[in-house]
Amino acid sequence: MPAAPSTGRFVAAVTLVAGLGLAACDAGEDTPAKPGDGARTTPAAAVLNAPAATWELRADTVLPGGRFAPLAPVGDDEVPQPGGVVVGDVLVAAITDQGKDDAAGAAPALLVGVSGAGKVLWKGADYAGCWTPDHTALYCSRGNALVRVDAETGGSGAGAEVRVAPGTAPVLDDGVLYVVVTPPGADENAYPPPFAVAALDATTLKSVWPGGPAGTSELAGFGAGSPALDLSGDDVSVAAWKETPSGQPDATEFDLDRATGKVLGSTPLGKSSFLERPWTVHRGFGNDKLEVLLGDEVLLQLEGQPWDTQDQRLTTTEGRVGVGATLYDVTTGRPVWERPDLGDDLAGWRWTADRAQVAVTAYDAKAQKMLTTYLDADTGKTLWSGPGTDVAPTETPDAFVQVASDYATSWVVQALDRTSGEVAWEKDVSALGKEGYDDGISPGGPYVSPSAVWVLGTSTLVGFTGFAD
């Protein structure tokens, strides 16, 4: 996290790198099971009324010398920001003893389940990463296995002997858990990192495909895209890439049979390309050019920064894409609406998770602070303006919950009415932010469950509960 608010251009660049599969890590964020359907809002009760109680939990009271850590492995070029996932009414987080390293150089994580009231419900050792595709089931890596963990008790079974590939997250669809895995015996130093795809029964974790993980030979020499899996079609679509001398990944889409895992075929997409069914998006790396194609037909050619999305899909399912200050219809190539009056070239544009609104964050020189303006996605008309943050808030049915910060001295949890933009309540958590900011690490979250809101610092977890209806 930079020492000053990052720009929309910086955020867009990060999104591009993740989308190309160069470097990304999903630590269990709220990601839709079917890319393009639009991310659903986090399951939560109404949080617009101020919380009745606030509590704190320090990591070192759970594990001496402990600090909160990422819940899934991070890349070498990523800041190890503390992170968690909400499963039902439990926040699952990881704690490591920063003073102890194992033989591989990293301290093993102690997994903890924390209730909405701040009670540690259970502790579990030797977990290397955890994910929840639906906020109901929790899956974690333990050794060379993937296990299903009871979020209320921490109990787990034997699981499946598969290793989740770094930078990927399991996807749940129709009772089947699809997992990008590192094949047994694969060269861990190979680049791109080798991968295959497994399909497991979501409850028992037994393989659905008779031959186990699929595509081992066909995917040799490729790396997994991010997101790697698309379950929106009849088959299992897998995004893969190869490195090229120009440094622009050469993308290919593989189709696997849902019933057997058999590789049915592949479609070369070209450099810096994404298949966003039914369109293909070409996006230059290191420049602002963007093309949208249907088959071989170029529907739209643009220059500028595409809007950030939480599902990493630049186009909507009905065929709209935002670039700069304009929303375009890719089927006609024409603007749907334009708002050049909002911010400068460095303004950050992003879709809300449900794609119903568009948020524009820019620095207001007169007010000397960041402001976010929310627009109606269909018309482009201003709905409201409020406190600015370039990090997408946690969305609930009635609120946006965010941490507003100057990234130096001030961090404030805010609940904004998503209809009016009114700040319903706010709580100062600056002490939490300062815990890790010498290392450039801002708090994780906010996380929201049916009974609580959590913010996770490097040393302290703060919870807010008791929201009246």
N, C-alpha and C positions, 0 to 999 in steps of 0.2 A: 504494500500500500504506500503510495507516495506521501510526502510530507505536506502536500497541498492537494486540494481536490483534483482528481484526475478528470481529463476531458472526455467527451464522447468519442473523440478520435482514438484515444488510448483504449477505451473499453471496446470499441469496434475492432481494433487490431487484435486484442486478446481473443475476441469471439472468432475472428478469422483463423487464428492459429489453432484454436481448439477444433473448429469445424474441419480443418484439413487433416486432423489426426496427428499433427506434429507433436503436440504436448498438451495433455488435458488430464484432469483427474476429477472424477465425480465422487464427492465425499458423502453421497446420499442425499443430494439436494432434491427438492420437489420437482421431478422430471416426469413428463407425461409418458404413459406406457406406449402410446402410438404417436410418434413424431408427426406434427402437422394437425393433430386434433385440438391442440391448444392445451396448455397446462391447466389443470384444475386448481382451484384455490385450496389451501391447506385446511383440513377439517378443524373447525374451531367454533366455540360458542361466541356469542357477541362479546366484543372486547372494547366497545366504545365507552362504557362506563369505567371510571377510574378504579384501579385495583384496590382492594381493601387491605391487602397485606403484601409486604416485600420481605424476602429472605435471601440469605447468602450461604453458599457452600464453597469452602476453600479446598482446593485439590490436595494440599498437604495434610489436611485432616483425614483424608481418605487413604492417601499413600504418602508417607514421609518423603519430603523432597520432591513431591509430584507437581506436575503442571499439566493443564489440559492440552491435548494434542489433536492433530487431525484424526478423523475417524477412519480415513482410508489413506493408503500410501500417496505421497506427493512426489512430483518430479524433482529433478536436481535443480531446476530453475524456478521452482515455486516456493513462495513463502509458506512455512508450515503453520498456517492459521488454525487455531482451535476450532473444531467443528463437531456437530452432533446431528442426530436425526430424531424426529418425533415418531413414536410408534404407539398408537392409541393415546393414552394420557401419560406416557413415560418419555422422558428425554434420555437417550442413550449417548454417552460421551466416552472419550478415552483419556486416560491419564498415564503419563510416563514419568519415571524418575530421571530427570535430566542429568543427574550425576552418575548414572550407571548405564553402561553400554554392554550389549551382548557381544559375542564373538564377531558378528557381522557389522558391528559398529552402531547399532541402533537399539535403544532400550525397548523391550517388549511392552506392549500396551496392556494396561489394566482397564477392562471395560466396566462401566458402571451404568446402572439404570436408576434414574432419579425421578421421584414422583413430582406432581405439580406443587406439592407442599414443601419440597426440598429434602425429602427423606431418601437416603440411599437404600434402594430396595434389594440390590444384589451387586456382587462384584464377580468378574470373570477374567481369568488370566489367559495370556498367550493368543489373543486375537490380533490379526494383522490388518483387518479392514472390515467395515460393515456397511450394509446398504438396506434401504427399504423402498421397494418400488411402488408401494401403495399405502404407506403409513399404518398398515395393519400387521404385516409380517416383516420380521427382521432376519436378514441373512448375513452371516459373518464368515470370513476366512479364518481357519484354525489349522496351522500347519499346512499340509497339502490338501486339505479338505474344505468344502463349503458346507456349513451347517446352518440349520434353521434354529434361531434362538428365541425362546419365550421372553418377550420384553418385560413381563411382569415378574418373572422369577429368575431369569438368566439361564434356565435349563435348556439343554440341547441334546440332539441325538448324534449318531455317528456321521450322518451327512453323506456327501458324495466326494469321491476322490478327484476333484478338479480344482485347478488354481485359477482364480479370476485374473485376467490379464490386467496389468497396470494401466490406469487411466480409463477404465471402462466400468460400467455398472450393469448388474443384471436387469433384465426387462421382463415384466410379468404380462402374459397375455393368455386369456381363456384357460387359466389353471396350469399353464406351463411357464416355467422360468427359463428364459433364454440367456445364456451366459457366454461371453467371449472369454476364452480360456487360453492359457499358455500350454501347448501340447507337452505331454510327458517326454523328458529327455531333450527338450529344446535347448538350443544354445542361448543362454541368458544374455550373452554379449552381442548377439546378432542384431543388425540394424537393416531394415525395420525389425522390431521385435516380433518373433513368430507368434501366430495365433490360430485358433480354430474356434468352432461354435458348438456348445452343448445345449441340449434341451432336456430339462429335468421336470419331473412332477413337482409342482410348487409345494406340496405337503410332505411327500416322502423323500424327495430329492433323488428318486430313482430315474435313470435315463429313459426318456421317452423314445429316443432313437435307438434302434436295435444295435447299431454299430458303435454307439458312444459318440464322443465329439466328432463333428463332421468337418470336411474341407481341409484336413491336414495337408494333403498333397497339393490340392488345387490352390490353396492360399499361401503356399510356400513362397517366400521372398516378398510377401506383402506385409504391411502393418495395418492395424485396425483403425478405421476412422473414428471420429467422435462427434455425434453418436455413431456407433458402429452398426446398430441393428434397427431395421425399420419393419414393423409388423403390420403396416397399414394395408398391404396388398394380400393376395392369396398365398404368396410364398414368403419365406423369411429372406429379406434382402439384407445383404452385408456390404457395408462400405469399406473398401480397402485401398491402399495406396502404396506406391513405390517411390523411392527417392530418385531424382533426376539430377544431371550435372548442373542444371540451372537453379536447383534448390526448390523448384516448384513441384510439389507432389503430383504424381501421375495417378489419377483416380480410376478405379474400376468397381463396378457393382456386381456382386455375385448373388444368384438366386438359389436358395436351398428349399427342397421339398419339406413342407411342414410335418408330414407324417414320418418320413424316413431320414431326413437330413441330407439326402442325395443332392449333390451340386447339379442343378439343372442347366446352368449356363452363366455367362458373364457378359457385361456390357462395358467396354472401355469408355470412359467419360472425358478423358483428357486431363491436362494440367489444371490444377486449382479448381476442380469441379465438384459439384454436389448433385446427387439425384434427389430432387424434392418432388416426388410423385404428384402429377404426371410430368413436371417440368425438370429440366436440368439447368443448374445455375453455374456459370463460369465466373470466377472472380479472381482477378489478378492479385498476386502477392507483391506488395511493395508499391502498388498503385491503386487508383480508385475505380478502375473499370469493372463493369458488371454486365453480364449478358444472361438473358433468360431464354431458353430454347424449349421447343416442343418437338421431340425427335431431332431432325436436322434443321428445322426451321427456327431462325432467330426471331423471337417475338419482340425483344426489347434490348436495347443497348443504352447504357447509362454511365455517367461518371459521377462519383460522389460516394459518401459513406452510407451503407445500408443501416437500417435501424437494428439495434440489438434486440435479441429475443431470448426468452428463457428456455426454449426448446431447440435453439440453434438452427431452426428452419427460417430462412430469410423470407420465403413466400408464404402467404396464407393459403389455406386449402381452397379458397374461392379465387385465388389468383391475383393477389395484391402484394406489392413489395414497396417498402418505404426507403427512399434514398434522399439524403440531404433534408430539405424541408418539404418534400413532395411525396404523396402516396400515388403510386401508379397501378393501373390495371394491366397486367402482363398480357392479357388476351387481346387488348386493343392497342396497347402501347401508349395510351393517353393518361394524363394526370386525372386522378379522382378528385383531389384537392391539394392546395398548396398553402403553406404558412411561412413565407420568407421573412415575416416580421418577427419571428421568434428566435432570438439569440443570434450568435455569429457562426462562423464556420466550425468553431470548436464546440458548439452546443451538442449535448448528448441526447439522442433520440432513442427511445426504446418502447416496445410494446409491453402492455401489461400481460400477465400470464394468460388471461382469458381472451386476449386480443380485442377486448371491448373498448379499451382506451389506449392512447398514446401519450407517453410522458416525455417532456422536453425539459432538460436541466441545463441551465446556463447561469453565468455569473452576472448578477445585477450590480452594475457599477455604482448606481445611485444608492442602493440599499447596502452595498458592500457585503453581499452575501450571495450564496447560491439559492436560486429559486427553481422550483419545478412547476411547470404548467401542464395540466392534464387536458387532453383533447378527446372529443368524441371520435372514435376511429372511423365511423361511417361518414361523418360530415366535416371533420377537422375543426369544428367549432370549439372554442375554449369552454371548458367546464368549470375550472377553478385553478388558482395558483396557490402554492404553499411552500413550506420549507423544502429546500433542495438537498438531494443526495444523489450521487451518481451510481449508487449501488441499489439494485432493484429491491423494493421492500418486500416483506412477507405479506401475501394477500390473503385476507379472510373474506367471507361473504359480505361483511359490512365495513371493513377497514383496511387501510394500508398501515402496517406496523414497520417502522424503520428506525435506524440509528442515525441521527443527524450529527455531523461532526465537522470541526475545522481541522481535524487531523493534527492537532497540536496540544490543545488544552481542554477541549470540550467534546463530550459525547453525550447525547440525550436520546433516550428511547421515546418515540412518539407514536401515538395512534391517531391516524387521520381518517375522518369520515370519507369513504371513497366516493360518496355522492356530492358532498359540498366542499371537501378539502379542509374543513374545520379541524383544528387540533383538539381532539376530544380529551386527551390527557398526555402528560409527558413526565418523564422521570430522569433525573440527572444520573448518569453512570460514568462520569468523567474519571473517577478513581479506577474503574474497571478498564477504561481505554488506556490510561497511562501505564497500567501494569506491563504491557508489552510493547509500548510504542517506541521505546529506545531501540527496539529491533524492527520497528516498522510494522508491527502486528496489531491490527485493530480487532475488536471483539467479534466473535462469530454470532450469527443470528440476525434479527430476532427469530426465535423458534416459537411456534404457537401450537397449543393443543386445546382440547375442549375446555380445560380449566386453568391454563396458565400461559404466560409469556416468559421466555427465558432469553438471557443474553449471556454469552460465554466468553470470559476473558482468559488470559493465559494462566492466571492463578485462581480466579474466583468465578463461580457461577452465580448469577443473580436471577431470581425468579419473582414474578408478580402474579398474584392470584386473588380470587374473591371478586370476580366481575359480576355485578348485579345484572339481571335481565332488564 
